[in-house]
Amino acid sequence: MRERLDRAADRIGAAGVGAQRIRRHLHDRELHRWWLEEQDWRSRRGKKTGVPRTVSLTIALPLEAPARLRYGRFPVTDTGRADYRAARAVVTRLCSPVGTPPIESGQHNQAA
């Protein structure tokens, strides 16, 4: 039965949709966690100022490290607003398994 469902999903172009949704959801959760930690850091007293606004080029640690330590400072635009597109690219690049194409938001399935 499972093989028939897999073949049907392949025929209509829906194979792997569940895995894509799971991966996209996990990336969204990590992005949200990073943003919340960034807000917490920004509201803290006594922090160092003048830290460059560049994104860390380090690899994502497999352990539970703070998102700010894993990814660096949350990217911002020239006007100082949060740059979610750049942040999503960082999270996707560092959290995706090697060889897995990045997943963007939105529907990608089109019936043949």
C-alpha angles and dihedrals in degrees: 000000000000092000091053091052091048092051091048090050090051091051095053095039097248099116112129096012092125092052091048091052092049092049092046091049092050091049090050091051092050091047090051091048090051092050093049091050089048091053090048090050093048093053094048119106123236098025121149115259129207095052109155115256094229125125116248114253093203122117120261110264116235091222132075100276121154111273091237089058093046098045105019124228117351108259117251134191124244088271092055097253122134112273102214094175092059091042092051090051090053094048093045093048095048099038101042119096114249111273095021113121114235116259120224127201118269137048118309100174119102122179113242 
